[in-house]
Amino acid sequence: MISADLLEILRCPMDPRRQSRLVEEGDRLVCHGCGMKYKIKDGFPVLVAEEAELPPGVESLEQVPARHAAGPSDG
């Protein structure tokens, strides 16, 4: 479990504006701006895009920043 204080400051690394917050869902942190799912290993978030799970309908990391630009900011 990630502390509320840490979740308050964490942002999706794929968001060019660094405004999209991450929400803990099971053993992942999920960005509601783009849908990227970042693993939590041994209690630490792994915010490495290359190791994250791509959202449905996205085939490459290059497509993810466009999802942030298209959607409303949740930050």
C-alpha positions as a LaTeX table, in Angstrom:
\begin{tabular}{lrrr}
\hline
Residue & $x$ (\AA) & $y$ (\AA) & $z$ (\AA) \\
\hline
Met1 & 0.00 & 0.00 & 0.00 \\
Ile2 & 1.27 & 3.44 & $-0.95$ \\
Ser3 & 0.85 & 6.19 & 1.64 \\
Ala4 & $-1.68$ & 8.94 & 0.97 \\
Asp5 & 1.10 & 11.55 & 1.29 \\
Leu6 & 3.13 & 9.89 & $-1.45$ \\
Leu7 & 0.10 & 9.44 & $-3.71$ \\
Glu8 & $-0.60$ & 13.15 & $-3.33$ \\
Ile9 & 2.72 & 14.09 & $-4.97$ \\
Leu10 & 3.11 & 11.28 & $-7.53$ \\
Arg11 & 2.19 & 12.10 & $-11.13$ \\
Cys12 & 2.15 & 10.09 & $-14.32$ \\
Pro13 & 5.58 & 10.31 & $-15.96$ \\
Met14 & 3.95 & 10.12 & $-19.40$ \\
Asp15 & 1.96 & 13.33 & $-18.83$ \\
Pro16 & 3.92 & 16.17 & $-20.45$ \\
Arg17 & 2.24 & 18.63 & $-18.06$ \\
Arg18 & 2.88 & 16.43 & $-14.99$ \\
Gln19 & $-0.68$ & 17.01 & $-13.75$ \\
Ser20 & $-2.28$ & 13.55 & $-13.91$ \\
Arg21 & $-2.46$ & 11.86 & $-10.55$ \\
Leu22 & $-2.09$ & 8.17 & $-9.98$ \\
Val23 & $-4.61$ & 6.03 & $-8.09$ \\
Glu24 & $-3.75$ & 2.77 & $-6.37$ \\
Glu25 & $-5.69$ & $-0.19$ & $-7.74$ \\
Gly26 & $-4.51$ & $-3.47$ & $-6.29$ \\
Asp27 & $-0.81$ & $-3.92$ & $-7.00$ \\
Arg28 & $-0.72$ & $-1.11$ & $-9.59$ \\
Leu29 & $-0.85$ & 2.66 & $-9.78$ \\
Val30 & $-3.21$ & 3.73 & $-12.55$ \\
Cys31 & $-3.21$ & 7.06 & $-14.34$ \\
His32 & $-6.76$ & 8.17 & $-15.01$ \\
Gly33 & $-5.49$ & 10.60 & $-17.64$ \\
Cys34 & $-4.02$ & 8.00 & $-19.98$ \\
Gly35 & $-4.69$ & 4.59 & $-18.43$ \\
Met36 & $-1.06$ & 3.53 & $-17.94$ \\
Lys37 & $-0.65$ & 0.98 & $-15.13$ \\
Tyr38 & 2.56 & 1.08 & $-13.12$ \\
Lys39 & 3.61 & $-1.86$ & $-10.96$ \\
Ile40 & 4.18 & $-1.62$ & $-7.23$ \\
Lys41 & 7.10 & $-3.87$ & $-6.23$ \\
Asp42 & 7.92 & $-4.47$ & $-2.57$ \\
Gly43 & 5.87 & $-1.41$ & $-1.63$ \\
Phe44 & 7.60 & 0.93 & $-4.10$ \\
Pro45 & 6.01 & 2.31 & $-7.27$ \\
Val46 & 7.93 & 1.55 & $-10.45$ \\
Leu47 & 7.25 & 4.63 & $-12.58$ \\
Val48 & 9.23 & 3.43 & $-15.58$ \\
Ala49 & 7.07 & 3.71 & $-18.67$ \\
Glu50 & 8.87 & 0.87 & $-20.46$ \\
Glu51 & 7.89 & $-1.48$ & $-17.62$ \\
Ala52 & 4.28 & $-0.27$ & $-17.34$ \\
Glu53 & 1.19 & $-1.86$ & $-18.82$ \\
Leu54 & $-0.18$ & 0.04 & $-21.80$ \\
Pro55 & $-3.84$ & 1.07 & $-21.69$ \\
Pro56 & $-6.37$ & $-0.70$ & $-23.92$ \\
Gly57 & $-6.25$ & 0.46 & $-27.52$ \\
Val58 & $-2.68$ & 1.76 & $-27.26$ \\
Glu59 & 0.03 & $-0.09$ & $-29.15$ \\
Ser60 & 3.12 & 1.94 & $-28.23$ \\
Leu61 & 4.44 & 4.45 & $-25.68$ \\
Glu62 & 4.54 & 7.12 & $-28.39$ \\
Gln63 & 0.72 & 7.21 & $-28.38$ \\
Val64 & 0.36 & 7.83 & $-24.63$ \\
Pro65 & 1.16 & 11.59 & $-24.38$ \\
Ala66 & $-1.56$ & 12.27 & $-26.96$ \\
Arg67 & $-4.09$ & 10.64 & $-24.63$ \\
His68 & $-3.15$ & 13.18 & $-21.95$ \\
Ala69 & $-3.57$ & 16.06 & $-24.39$ \\
Ala70 & $-6.98$ & 14.81 & $-25.52$ \\
Gly71 & $-8.47$ & 14.25 & $-22.07$ \\
Pro72 & $-9.37$ & 16.62 & $-19.24$ \\
Ser73 & $-6.79$ & 17.20 & $-16.52$ \\
Asp74 & $-7.48$ & 15.41 & $-13.24$ \\
Gly75 & $-4.80$ & 17.25 & $-11.28$ \\
\hline
\end{tabular}
